[in-house]
Amino acid sequence: MKYQAMIALHGFAGMKKSELNAILKTGFAKQGEYWHKNFRKRHFSNMAYSEYGYQKRTSAYNRRKQRAFGHNLPLVFTGQSRDLSQSRNIRATKNYCLVTMPVRAFNFKRTPQSPDLQKEFRTVSQSEQKILDDRMEKHIVKSLSRSKSGPTTKDNS
């Protein structure tokens, strides 16, 4: 999952570019953590078909999965992918956040009519995008207000 946000920042005289970049990098890292903790598991629930626009599975596939495993959850056949997705590596820069998970089953060879599992798993819904954008904005405002007040010093009196 790669998350990017368009951010227009102007007029920060007195703030070093490296300080602003550090604020953005921290914000993107927090976004990756938040997405993984709160939104990842939604991709493995039945609401994912409507939330993310997942391709409908064939009735034969659904019957086979229901008979073998007792469920029809999207992106879950045996449950291995869902379990592997709990482990993650988050890489953040000043421009984006990249969340990688060792979900190898999404790389299996597909037929032309089968769903693109990687694409489905990487999808971020509009409501999630808004939540992530709002959280990023709050992080930036909070960080900038902290930096404007300057560092606090301990009085040794």
Residue, then its C-alpha position, 0 to 999 in steps of 0.5 A: m500500500k502506498y499513500q501519498a498526499m498533496i500538501a501545499l506549504h508556504g511561508f515558513a520563514g525561520m524553519k529549516k527545510s530539514e525540519l519541515n521534511a522531518i515533520l512530513k516524514t514522521g507524519f507519513a510514518k504515522q499514516g502507515e501505522y494507522w492504515h495498517k492498524n485500522f484499515r488493513k483488516r477491512h480488506f479481508s471482510n465482506m464489506a470490501y466488495s462495496e468499500y473498495g470495489y472488489q471484482k465479484r468472484t465466480s459462484a463456482y469459486n465461492r462454493r468451493k471456498q465455502r465447502a473447503f473453508g466455511h467462508n467467502l471472505p475476499l482475499v482469504f482462501t486458506g487465511q495465510s495471506r491475512d495472517l502474513s499481512q499482520s507483519r509489515n515494514i513501513r518506509a516513510t519519506k517526506n513525499y509518501c509512505l510505503v507499507t510492505m507486507p510479505v503476502r506472497a499469495f497475491n503474486f500467484k499467476r492469474t488468468p485474465q478473468s480472475p481478480d487482481l489481488q494485489k490491486e484490490f489489496r492496495t486500494v484505499s477508499q475515499s473515506e479512508q483517504k479523507i481520514l488519512d488526509d485529516r490525520m496528516e493535516k492535524h499532525i502537521v499543524k500540531s508539529l508546526s505549533r510545537s516548533k513555533s513555541g521553540p524548545t522548552t528548557k529546564d530551569n536549574s534555579 
